[in-house]
């Protein structure tokens, strides 16, 4: 294995933290207060700690104007890790503790209006105690700004997205159908996830922790797309797509075979490399993936391409997580990286063997090591039902 990097994870975190401290030396007073006034991107968040009683509320920076970029992952491709971390740290999170069944009342209705808004929404929060800026950045959890217990909240200037509003008021529409309706109408996935999280969909509505709603939304959409893909003819060649960003290297290999999907991850841990994977065939996956939400995010990006091209293929996704990815920023970056990869011109391989060789040459992990870590080869050896007819 070739393991090399210009910088270690700790060095990158120190640089990001140093720059953030410099920013706080100028603007830290904006984050130290028992109140905040600003424009929410719009953004809402539901925690998971203490479930089924969780912290829920809006997120906003201490500035007014168009702040949509601060919480719109679809616009972050090409941004640096430091820029994205700064977006997160600039958002102050106000929370109230509520049970997940509590989807009514003025506070929750306000959050629904925030989540539905098509533009930044002016917000004023009063806290029970003074908030303080986050000063420590670690490599274990996604960065978040200060958190304050909300005493009172006011919102103004929002404008509801009409397609979301129609789904919101349709209490006979299942949550799954609401997600697909909005996706098919062109609403960004991150927007759908927020609405899902604050209990705006379905017949029996409830709050859903944000990290769960992200995975659920990716799963619902990717499953629907794959059901379409299964009706298409097989791809006529082996194609290899690639994209790198934020210290993550991605390769996507498509080859002629009925739908099989496998994602392999390799991450650097000192002088060693750890591995994780999961896979499915045309029946789908029947358990929570070992690599969690990354699996559905990547599957969605690939399924979008196949559905658009009206072709079916077997898929192998390779993700190498380099030391440069020093601060995790969420599975959105996997979905957007795969989408970016699938928009590029692919390498047309002579065979699956040639495709995996091409994909792995630019990575620290060799082809044989990648393939030995998953079960794709075993799945390919299994006879399909069609071979018996």
HELIX and SHEET records of a PDB file:
HELIX    1   1 UNK A    9  UNK A   27  1                                  19    
HELIX    2   2 UNK A   28  UNK A   31  5                                   4    
HELIX    3   3 UNK A   68  UNK A   71  5                                   4    
HELIX    4   4 UNK A   73  UNK A   75  5                                   3    
HELIX    5   5 UNK A   81  UNK A   89  1                                   9    
HELIX    6   6 UNK A  106  UNK A  116  1                                  11    
HELIX    7   7 UNK A  162  UNK A  168  1                                   7    
HELIX    8   8 UNK A  175  UNK A  184  1                                  10    
HELIX    9   9 UNK A  189  UNK A  197  1                                   9    
HELIX   10  10 UNK A  210  UNK A  229  1                                  20    
HELIX   11  11 UNK A  293  UNK A  309  1                                  17    
HELIX   12  12 UNK A  332  UNK A  342  1                                  11    
HELIX   13  13 UNK A  352  UNK A  361  1                                  10    
HELIX   14  14 UNK A  367  UNK A  373  1                                   7    
HELIX   15  15 UNK A  376  UNK A  381  1                                   6    
HELIX   16  16 UNK A  385  UNK A  388  5                                   4    
SHEET    1   A 6 UNK A  33  UNK A  40  0                                        
SHEET    2   A 6 UNK A 121  UNK A 131 -1                                        
SHEET    3   A 6 UNK A 147  UNK A 156 -1                                        
SHEET    4   A 6 UNK A  92  UNK A  99  1                                        
SHEET    5   A 6 UNK A  53  UNK A  60 -1                                        
SHEET    6   A 6 UNK A  44  UNK A  46 -1                                        
SHEET    1   B 6 UNK A 272  UNK A 280  0                                        
SHEET    2   B 6 UNK A 260  UNK A 269 -1                                        
SHEET    3   B 6 UNK A 314  UNK A 321  1                                        
SHEET    4   B 6 UNK A 248  UNK A 255 -1                                        
SHEET    5   B 6 UNK A 238  UNK A 245 -1                                        
SHEET    6   B 6 UNK A 347  UNK A 349 -1                                        
END                                                                             
